[in-house]
């Protein structure tokens, strides 16, 4: 039976209830947080996990920590305190883990549990991605005994597992889940109760393999045997990966939350417009990777993404904000009614706005701009590093260069495809770069690939991967922490924050285990402790 979709009102991506009629399911699903454990259904619990994929953290943390820590954008003088936002990913993850554990218990009790193998594997892929993301934030976390408090008092205050152990366990389980996906017609199709990928098995394989590749590269220096096995399996067996993005199906090779796919609107404009949050501007560190000169007429711009991501100041000039915040921009780059107005205030209307800001059409796009987890471009850059270093495959600098250039092109193409698809850009869609313009970009000394020089090649890969993740700030931060090769303004004080400290509730409600893992260290000391995969 085809899945039947019944959408209620989504409240800013809160945990929601969807209903599906797939084989055994004919009744309305009750949201888990509104009903008893016993009344929760498999489709509802699955979609609680699926919907949470794009709710990992308050986006204010992008400007409060990630963009600054990655030395990527200029966060002005009123930077928000990142400690105000560290609870969101923790709370989101453990709610999802509880829902996942409950869903698995219901499936295992079902007399037709064999027909739910795909559902279990898809859910396992989602939870693996979330768990790996959590480890990148916090390091050691409660895991093996977490999310099952309903089974007894012994699990009310779960102990913390070592991050190395969790990485190994999760990657092994993720590999099994991806390989276990089946197109067998007897498998339950959860359909519209999957708001992430709509039960698309091919897309799940691509997503799972992409996440596996990301973490195999991330952990390679610490877990070479495990990482090499994953890489060899995916590359040598030509397993599905994002590699064919198209205008018509961007979301099937660039995974994350796409508001239009679930017919919701999400307002992230506040992080761009409110000076009390960020006063975000285009940073000099990024500008130096996109323009050959400081010419404020934009004549030095060689990276086609620059004019999509950013815009001129209110004197209509391209002027980056110093990365070291030595000069503060107190003006307002946006009009009072940005959604229905022009691109920026008339030239000179606010002379206090002296630096280039984020493009208003991106900043105010609450209907189509995605929040990405992993993109096709990300995967090409991972493969470029794999071949340049010979990680799990033979070193091949020719293939490394091809993957590197494919990554640059995939990122550029993605953002031009995006403007063609987004209603916010209607009537002002920029012309995509020509083949000649792309060749010019790839030939620029700041981009040109030289595989014969390992250090230069790896620096170029890290830099372009870092640029491509401008709208994935948490991943940009991971690239910075792992490689140490991305551009950094020598005059900008580096951040010593390399992980998130644990939320206060852990010290209060799980004190014995919190003390065991932290040694009683304060937040400053916690956030300066390196993660397992960091050099």
Helices and strands as residue ranges (DSSP letters): G 32-34, G 37-39, H 42-51, G 52-54, H 60-61, I 62-66, H 67-69, G 82-85, H 87-109, G 113-116, H 117-138, E 141-142, G 149-151, G 153-155, E 160-161, H 163-180, G 191-193, H 201-218, H 224-236, G 250-252, E 255-257, G 259-262, H 270-273, H 284-287, H 306-309, E 310-311, E 357-358, H 360-363, E 371-374, H 376-389, H 397-421, G 423-425, H 435-443, H 454-468, H 473-483, H 504-509, H 511-518, H 523-527
